[in-house]
Amino acid sequence: MSKAYYEFKPYNVGRVIVWGLFALVLVVAPLIFNSGLSTMMLAQMGIAIIACLSYNMLLGQGGMLSFGHAVYTGLGSYVAIHALNIATGGKLPIPVSLVPIVGGLAGLFFAVLLGYVTTKKAGTPFAMITLGIAELVFAMSLMFSEFFGGEAGVSSNRVIGQAFFGITFGPAIQVYYLIAVYTFICVALMFAFTRTPLGRMLNAVRDNPERVEFVGYNTQRVRYMAFIISGFFAGVAGGLGAILFEIVTAEVVGAARSGAYLLFTFLGGATFFFGPIIGAVLMVLAFVLLSEFTKAWLLYLGLIFLFMVMYAPGGIASLIMMNLRVAAFGFLRKLWVSYLALFVCGLIILLGAGAMIEMIYHLQLNVALGSQMKFVGIPLDAKGLNSWFGAGFVLLTGLGLFEVARRQFSREWNEIQEDIEKEIKRREAAL
């Protein structure tokens, strides 16, 4: 018998608070960090958040390891900047604020075109196909200069037409808020996708494709539809990048860009929705700030990636969620000593390894300046045995202490997990 009334679910207050804080951060961030560099970095973070979340739609939600996601962000950038140039000439009546949508439609078009073949396979074949397509598109970007602009790329001017309520998108702060609006809307839409039947089915295809086929669903069609949606959001990110930088070069479709999406999505945590957001922020910090401090920044990134794979394969988001669970049961205070020990040992390892890395790079790149150098204020001789012995001793000592601290932490962590399970059973029995 059907009910004669409607039932309304109560508002998820926690979710409303989280989304409200996210919007508040987007609005307030440029007011706190108000330098030109900070505004530019915040704008890049917004673009990176959309790109990494669109990539995680494939990797984290669909289990599709792609080595060519930059194809769709990059082609979206190219189409968007061409649309911007046409609009500048007065042949296309489109405002600058809608140019990212053009990029999104371009990403969607190329995802429809290339995705059908790409999603025919899953697993390793899928990854190899995406890598082959990425290399093909990058090679084409250097061959067809009419569209891709050759090595010089395609440039444009985002200030076109009459100002709308004083908004010309000339000042960087106006571009930032445009990116912030797109970031909030795209993040909300991609989160909504995870709650749709298609999003749930995509998770099922990731976890058990055989069972999905058994109940009557076409796994290739599910992957293809998710691929298309991911391509659209990737294209939006590319269109925003075209507006921000006012130039698009072949680098945007290169393997390095695709690798960056993979690396930082994994570091942030591909198994949680907010993980790629963390990864996107770290990506901008690494590319803009870390690259200014040292020429060996890519090597440091590789070491961090290796460390995360070994000790935290779920990424930073998984570490946060596991500790929130421990804190919810009141056991987090038991771990602060172990966390402090791990942190100090990690700094010791970083000090020893960093000294050796910087001495190697100094000998390779700055040999004309002599062998004397400084690392975090410590004088070193890149050709001196004492400096190498000292750095090696610090590194090995840090590794040994870290292993001792890690084992102690593992014992405490396992004991706490057992206590949590006992507490859960006690609470269930009390109901």
N, C-alpha and C positions, 0 to 999 in steps of 0.2 A: 504494500500500500504506500503510495507516494505521500510525502509530507506536504502539508498545506501551508508551510511557511518557509522562509529562507533562513539559512544559518550564515552568520558572518564570522569569519575568523578574527580574533583580536589582532591588533597591530603588533608587529614584531618591534618592540621598543628599541632593543639593542641594535637591530639593523638600521632603524631610522637614525639613531645616534651616530652610528658609524658613517653612514652616507652624509649626514649633516656635517660631521667633522671633516670628511673628505672635501666637501664643497668649501668649507671654511678655510681649510689649508690652501686650496687653490686660489681663493680670493686674497688671503692675507699674506701668503708667502712673498710676493714681490714688494709688499710694503715693508716687510722686515728685512729681507735681503734686496736692497734697492740699488745696488751698483749695476753698471752696465753688464759686467760679466755674469753677475748673479741672475739677472733677468734673462740673459741668453741661455744660461744653464737650465733655469727653470722651464723655459720654453722647450728646450731639447728634451728635458725629462718628460714633459707631457707627450711629446711625439713618441718617445721611446716606450712609454707606458702603453700606448695604443698598439705599437708594433709588437712588443713582447707579448701582450695579452692575445693579440691575433695569432701569433705563432703558437702560444700555449693552447689555443683551440685545437691545434693539430697534435702537438706533442703531449701535453698533460691530459687533455680531455679525450683525445682520439687515439693516443699511442702511436702517432705517425711521426717518425723522426725525419724531418726535412732538412736538407742541406742547401735549399735554394729559396728560402722565404724572401730574401732581398729582391728576387725577381719581381714580386708583386708590389712591394713598397717602392722599388726603383722605377718600374714602368708606370706606376701611379704618379710618381714625381715627374717623369718626363711628359706624360700627357697633361698633367696639371700645369706645368710651366709653359707648354705650348698653348694651352687654353688661355693662360694669363697674357701671353704675348698677343694672341688674337684679340682678346678683349681690349688690350692697350691700343690696338689699331682700330678699334671701333667696329669690328666685324662680328663680335660676339657679345650680346648684351647680358653679361653676367657679372655680378659683383664679386669682389675679392673674397668675401666671406663664404661664397659657395664654391670656390675653386677646389677646396678639399673634397667636396662631393664628386666633382669631376674625376679627381684622382681615385676616389673610391669606386666609381663606376668603371674606370679603366682597370683597376685591380680585379674587380668582379669579372670583367670581360675576359681578361687573360686567364683568370682562374677557371672560367667556363671552358676556354679554349684548350688549355693545357692540363687542367685537372682531371678530365675524363680518362686520359691515358695514364696520368700519374697515379690515380687511385685505383687502377685496375689491379694493382698488387699492394700488398701490405708488408710490414717488416723491413728486412734488409733490401729487397727489390725496390720498394717504395723509396727508400733513402737514396739508392743508387740512381733511380730515375730522376729524382729532384736535383741531384748533383749534376747529372748530365744536362738537364735543361738549364740549370744555372750557368754552366760553362758555355752552353750554346748562346744564351742571351748575352753574356758578357762579351763573347767573341763578336757577336753582331753589333754590339754597342761601339766597337772600334772600326767596324766595316762600313756601316750605314751612317755616315756623318750627316746626311740630310735631316735625319730624325734625332739622332743621338748627339750631334754636334762634335763628334770626334773626341780628341783628347781634351779640347778646351771646354767641352760641354755646352749647355744651353743656358743663357742668362736672361733675366727679365727684370721688370720693375713693378713692385707690388702696389705702388701709389698710382692709382688710375682713377679717372672720373672725378666727380664732385664729392666733396666731403659730406658725410652723412652724420649730422649732429656733431660735427667736429672730428669724426673718426676718418682718418685717411690711411691707417695702417702704416704710416711712416715711422712713428715712434715705436721703439721695441716693446714698450709696455702695452700698447694697443694690440700688437701681434700676440703678445703673451696671453692676454685675456681671450683673444679669439681661440688660441690653442687650448686654453683652460676650459672653455665652453665645450669644444669638441671632445676634449679628454673626458670630461664628466659624462657627457651623453654617450660616448662610445663605451666607456667602462660600464655604465649602467646597462646598455644594450647587450654587451657581451656577458654580463652577469645574468641578465634575464634569459639569455640563450641557454645557460647552464640549467635553468629550471624548466625548459620546454621539453616536450616529449622527444624532439630530435636530439637535444642535448643529452638527455638521459640515455637514449638509444646509442648515442656516440660513445658514452662511457661503457655501455654493455659491449659494443663492438671492440673497444679497447681491451676489456677484461676477458671476454669469452666469445669470440666471433662464431665459433661452431654452434654454440647454443642459440645465438641470435638467428643464424640461418635456419636452425631447426624449428624455431617458432614462426618462421615465414618471412623474415625481413631480408632484404638485399643489402649485405654489408658494404658492397662497393658503392651503392647508391647513397647510403648514409655517409660514408667517407667523402664522397663527391660533393654532397650538399654542404657538409661542414667545411670542405676545402673552398668552396665558392664564397661562403660567408666570411671565412678567414681572409680570403683575397680582397674582399670589399674593405674590411677594416684596415688591412695592410695598405691598400691604396689611399685611404683617408690619411693615414700617417705619412705616406709619401707626399701627398698633396700639401699637407701642413709644412713638411720640410722644404718643399719648393718655395712656399711663401716666405718662410723664415729666412732662408739663405739666399734666395733670389738667383740661385744657380744650381744646376743639376749636372753632374759629371758621371762618367762610367763607373766610378767607385760605388755608386748607390746600388748597382746590380752585381757587385763583385762578391767573391767568396768570403772575403773578410767581413763584410756586413752580415751575411747569412750566419757565419760562424759566431759573430758577436751576439746575435739574437739567441742562438742555441746556448752559448756559454752562460750568458747572464740570466736567461730564463731558468736554466738548470740551477745556477747559484742561488737565485731567489727562491726557487721551490716550485717545480712544475706540477706537483700534486695538489697545490692549494691555489685558489683563485687569486689571492693577493700576493702570491710568491713572485710572479713576473713583474708586479709593480715595484717590489723591492729590488729585483734584478735590474729593472730599467733605470732606477735612481743610481744604483751602483755603476751601471754602464756609463752614464754621463760623467759621474765623478771620476771614473777611471780614465776615460778618453780625454777629459778636459783638465783635470787637476793632477792625477797621478802621472800623466805623460809630461807634465811640466816639471815635476820633481826629479825624475830619473829617465834616462834613455832606455833603461832595462825594464820598463813598466810591463811590457808584454810577457817577459819572462816571469815577473812576479805574478801576473794573472794566471799563467800556466801552473805555477806552484800552488796558488790558492785553489785553483780548480782541482788539482790532484789531491790536495788536502781534503777538500770537501767530498770528493768521490770516496776517499778512504774512510773518513770519519763521520760525515753527515751527508749521505747520498740523497736525502730528502730535501736538501737545501736549507736556507736560512728560515723559511716559513715553517718547516717541520720542527726545527729547533724551538721556535717561538711557541708553536702549538703544544709541543710536548711539555715545555716548562710551564705553560699556562695550566695544563692539566695537573701538574704537580702542585702548582700554587693554589689551585682550587681546592685541593685536599689538605692544604696547610703544611706541606712537606718541603717547600722550596728553601726555607731557612736552614735546612740541614745540609744543603749543597753549596752554600756560599763560599766556604773555605776551599772546597775542591775547585769551584769555578775560579776563584782567585789564583789558586796554584796553577791551573791550566793556562790562565791568562798570562801570568808572569813567565811561565816556561815557554809559552808561545812567543813572547817578546824576546826572550833570550835566543830562541831559534832564529827569529827574524833578524836579530842583530848580527849573529854569526854568519848566516847565509847572505844577508844583505851586504856585509862587508866584503865577502868573497866575490859576490856578483859585481859589485861596484868596482872592485880592483880589476876584475877581468875586463869590464867595459872600458875602464880608464886606459888600460894597456892597449886595447884595440882601437879606441876612438880618440884618445887625448894623449897619445904617446909624445907628441911634440911639446906638451906642457910639463914634461918631466914625470917622475914616478911618485912625487909627493901629492897627496890628496887628503880630503877630509870626508868622513862619513858620520853624519849626525854629530858633528863637532869633534869627532875623534880623529887625530892625525894618523894617517896610514902611509906606508911606503909600498906601492904596488909591486915593486921588485925586491922588497925586503922579506927575508925568511921569517923574521919575527912577526910581521903583520899577518902573514899567511898562517903561521902556526897559531897565533892568538885567535884569529877568526875561526880556524878549524876547531880549536879547543872549545871556544864558546858554543859553536854549533853542536858539537858532539855532547857537550855537557847539557845543553838545552834539550837535545833529543832524549838523552837518558832520563833527565828529570821529568820530561813530558810523559814518557812511557810509564814511569812510576806513578805520576799523578793521574794518568788516564786509567790505570788499573784500579787505583783506589776509588776514583770516580765511578767506574763501572760497577764495583761492588756496592757502593752506596746507592747508585741508581737502581740496581736490581732489587735491593732490599726495599727501597721506596715503592717500586712497582708492585712488589708482593704485598706491601702494606696497603696500597691503594686497592688492589683486588680484594683484600680481606674487608676493607671498609665498604666497598661496593656491595659485597655479599651481605654484610651486616645490615646495610641500609635496605636492601631488598627484602631481607628476612623480617625487618621491623615493619614493613608496610602491611 
